[in-house]
Amino acid sequence: MSQLPDLPVPITSERDNDGRLVGLAFDSVPPPATPEANPWLVAVDGSDSALRAVAHAAQQAQTMNACALHLVHVQPWLSREAAEAKLAHRAWLATERARALLDAKGHPWRLHVVMGDVAEGILHLAGQLQCSGIVIGSRGLGVTESLLLGSVTSKLMHQGGPPLAVVP
């Protein structure tokens, strides 16, 4: 069994009405100076396509006067016990390469971990943060496959919200 990483202390945690942990946020070291300045949300799931989205967002952020990069990782619903024991660790492992890429570029980030439907979680957080845009990686599915599989990208495009950048 692999050893779980040591986690930093979250800057925020959120619980539902039953007391179940449903959300966490972590900051880079150093943290973003102004996380509310032109926030962009980047969906991260540990895949190569998500890593390309993070690289694209970081490159675009360098061209802006101000841009706060917020990473979001959405986990499926977990029981109360599983959420307490695994939510943060799963997200920390799944976002390791994305966080390392931003750290290497010297770009501060804030990681948001939420439970639920991926598209709904992304859109809800984008609304909360009043994001200027969302960046997501494409897994390379064609139109037919995306419609049949109900891809997250397709849902985000059809449900509205801030502008969406899909990185191939």
Rosetta blueprint (number, residue, H / E / L):
1 M L
2 S L
3 Q L
4 L L
5 P L
6 D L
7 L L
8 P L
9 V L
10 P L
11 I L
12 T E
13 S E
14 E E
15 R E
16 D L
17 N L
18 D L
19 G L
20 R L
21 L E
22 V E
23 G E
24 L E
25 A E
26 F E
27 D E
28 S L
29 V L
30 P L
31 P L
32 P L
33 A L
34 T L
35 P L
36 E L
37 A L
38 N L
39 P E
40 W E
41 L E
42 V E
43 A E
44 V L
45 D L
46 G L
47 S L
48 D H
49 S H
50 A H
51 L H
52 R H
53 A H
54 V H
55 A H
56 H H
57 A H
58 A H
59 Q H
60 Q H
61 A H
62 Q H
63 T L
64 M L
65 N L
66 A L
67 C L
68 A E
69 L E
70 H E
71 L E
72 V E
73 H E
74 V E
75 Q E
76 P L
77 W L
78 L L
79 S L
80 R H
81 E H
82 A H
83 A H
84 E H
85 A H
86 K H
87 L H
88 A H
89 H H
90 R H
91 A H
92 W H
93 L H
94 A H
95 T L
96 E H
97 R H
98 A H
99 R H
100 A H
101 L H
102 L H
103 D H
104 A H
105 K L
106 G L
107 H L
108 P L
109 W E
110 R E
111 L E
112 H E
113 V E
114 V E
115 M E
116 G L
117 D L
118 V H
119 A H
120 E H
121 G H
122 I H
123 L H
124 H H
125 L H
126 A H
127 G H
128 Q H
129 L H
130 Q L
131 C L
132 S L
133 G E
134 I E
135 V E
136 I E
137 G E
138 S L
139 R L
140 G L
141 L L
142 G L
143 V H
144 T H
145 E H
146 S H
147 L H
148 L H
149 L H
150 G L
151 S L
152 V H
153 T H
154 S H
155 K H
156 L H
157 M H
158 H H
159 Q H
160 G L
161 G L
162 P L
163 P L
164 L E
165 A E
166 V E
167 V E
168 P L
